[in-house]
């Protein structure tokens, strides 16, 4: 949520800031702004409500804004409505401190009341203005430098934040602080860059520093120095981001989402290679990030995640319990972190997050670590908070995912969980090494089979164009198919704004069937042989009440075609792994429904890519 960029160097800052903000649009925002400083002059602050294009137009693409040091921000409204006044950057009355902020200041009202008593006035409804003026207060009261002023503020402020601020007395420098909310810093020659995420600065550098929780930094042209809360210098190792610039561009596709759907065969193949660690048919400790011994000793698996990553866990639960014979509990991170349940210290917790910064998932990870539970993170961003704090890490190979609605990251996470199940099954003696190798061969076939599934997209586009005016749809399935339905339903609702729900097919008669009326769209996923007849029976029940039926199944299950109005086939594969194929047409349906309805596919309303606050 929200996006921060910063630049200091020898070239014009404004075009760099605007380019970075454009790369962060996927995070979700309702307004934007930049502050640029030219030498010792006060910064020029320009803000706009709505799309970034309004800010670009105001600044003529940044060309009319003079100065080589600046900060920028895309705002997702939390405190105060979307408006130019509430947009960042925020400033003190004398322009002594200018800053931008991601996160939420929980005790902002208490701090604001104190500052009002000290003579400060407020022009916005934001918690960010409070944070900026709190920094100013400590800077002036104690006559300290920026790092000490930031440290005193961090001790006083409750909540999550990433802060980037400029001080009147320190031209050419930007000072940053971080608690929970993500932030990275890049350095290249005589320039330095600040961003919430790697894609914002990939055009300029791949030399990245990750600022840790409760740390600060002073950023100068070509240089960055890190500090802890005591003001001591913290040594930091530079990382080289493996993502390339092309990965964050559309590459000829109309939308990032369609590009990322087409990238799934490659990212699946890359993620499989990661898990195999260079071997031919077995999953290595190094590749998976966890040892056979750990898996052998585990009494239980907790799988904790949010959104689509939670749906990965739901699908993986069936695979883990069947292949590895290990009890698996899948929990929503936002609920788990506040549960009072007794935790099994012999369990392993698997946390799943594309960004590695999901606030609730990070909190659940910390709760597990406090309880002495071993943790494994499945993330897509090396150096992210979750990747750094987990005991073990499996790094998926999805590359930057720009569309808000996840596709390739979901599929890569699913592959990671398959590999965990196979490794655990062999380690625990549930399946033989030969069986494990056979399963590995099956998942190696997934990239080619995804390609074949995507090849059928024209039929799905035609179908979506015919039904794009619907207001409701239901997804039903049993077992693993139900887990696929959950993700399919989310894909459609989040980008096409069609009200959809996913139901376990056997639960229809317990109330939901009362919602079925003439021409209600019901999409059934039917890939599990022993459950197909039962799900078909449920579909016939809704058909008799006027529903229009769509069936998603594997080639060979031709009985489905006899019972549905429109049938979608995916290549046959071992049923444990069919979710990786069955989800693809549902991704495409969601996409084509949104396109047919004339909606912004990559940036759906009210949504953010990375949810870094509660």
Buried (B, 14 or more C-beta within 10 A) or exposed (E): BBBBBBBBBEEBBBBBBBBBBBBBBBBBBBBBBBBBBBEEEBBBBBBBBBBBEBBBEBBEBBEEBBBBBBBBBBBBBBBBEBBBBBBBBBBBEEBBBBBBBBBBBEEBEEBBEBBEEEEBEEEBEBBBBBBBBBBBBBBBEEEBBBBBBBBBBBEBBEBBBBBBBBBBEBBBBBBBBBBBBBBBBBBBEEBBBBBBBBBBBBBBBBBBBBBBEBBBBBBBBBEBBBBBBEEEEBEBEEBEBEBEEEBBBBEEBEBBBBBBBBBBBBBBBBBBBBBBBEEEBBBBBEBBBBBBEBBEBBEBBBBBBBBBBBBBBBBBBBBBBBBBEBBBBBBBBBEBBEEEEEBBEEBBBBBBBBBBBBBBBBBBBBBBBEEEBBBBBBBBBBBBBBBBBBBBBBBBBBBBBBBBBBBBBBBBBBBBBBBBBBBBBBBBEBBEEEBBBBBBEBBBBBBEBBBBBBEBBEBBBEBBEEBBEBEBBBBBBBBBBBBBBBBBBBBBBBBBBBEBBBBBBBBBEEEBBEBBEEEBBBBBBBBBEEBBEBBBEBBBBBBEBEBBBBBBBBEEBEBBEEBBEBBBBBBBBBBBBBBBBBBBBBBBBBBBBBBBBEBEBBBBEEBBBBBBBE
